[in-house]
Amino acid sequence: MSDLTQRGVAVVTGGSAGIGRAIVADLLERGHEVISLARHCGEDQHPRLTHIEVDLSDRAATAQVAAELAKRGDVTTLVHNAGVIRPALLADVQLETVDELVNLHLGCAITLLQAALPAMRQRRFGRVVLLSSRAALGLATRTAYSATKAGMLGMARTWALELAPEGITVNVVAPGPIRTDMFHDVIPAGSEKERAVANAIPVKRVGEVGDVARAVAFFADPANSFVTGQVLYVCGGSSVGSLTL
């Protein structure tokens, strides 16, 4: 089977902005056909890029899109990047928020991978990359976010064991602080707090979206068939010690 045939189509959730947008651009540059699933279509246009608007925290909407992808029968790469933070101290955490993040971070990944599995199994090839977070290790105000991002690690390791004999790898990229709109919603750009965050990271800088996209590309590469069930922290060393945001 040729490399181009193996690639099939790559689905990227949250592909219209931030890290997801960088992942989409990188995969396109590497020759993939890409479908971006996001709440709002991005402005980027490319002959091999398709935008689908969907709220992936909505189970019914996600299931409808998944059914459409299953009918295509050519999705062989799934990058689940879509996510939200919803920061709150424990006393203020709402269970509705936990449900929302469970649907988005975990349920969405299950539904989309179930839809793609037949095509992956038929080709005996698949690449699954889940975007977790350094916050999976714990971070103040991140009860719902950390819990669901940590859940991704267990899912990925389980799926890796189940799917490895069929040529399907499952890995996780866990970014630390990365300059995105979502990051700056919590920490204002150019603020003293941003400088303090950078100073707390061993490499003394906040990450860029390209740092994460390159890590995703490694796991998504058809040649990297001997790496599965792994977690790669793209965090400037902040996963080694403590981090204060």
Number of C-alpha atoms within 10 A of each C-alpha: 7 6 10 11 11 18 21 21 22 25 26 25 29 28 30 25 20 20 26 26 21 20 29 28 19 17 20 17 10 11 11 20 20 26 21 25 27 22 18 16 17 17 8 14 9 10 8 12 18 15 20 17 16 19 18 25 22 14 15 11 14 21 16 12 19 18 15 11 18 18 12 12 17 21 28 28 29 24 31 26 25 27 19 14 17 17 18 16 10 12 7 9 16 13 10 10 17 17 14 19 24 19 20 23 27 20 18 24 25 12 18 23 20 13 22 24 21 16 19 24 16 13 18 17 24 30 24 25 28 26 25 28 27 24 22 21 13 17 16 14 18 20 22 25 27 23 18 23 25 21 16 24 23 12 18 22 18 13 18 21 14 13 19 19 12 14 17 25 30 29 27 27 25 25 26 23 24 22 17 15 14 15 15 14 10 14 17 12 15 9 11 11 15 21 15 14 18 19 13 20 23 15 13 15 18 18 20 18 18 17 17 24 21 16 19 24 17 13 25 25 16 19 10 13 16 9 14 23 19 17 20 18 20 23 24 21 17 20 21 13 9 12 20 11 14
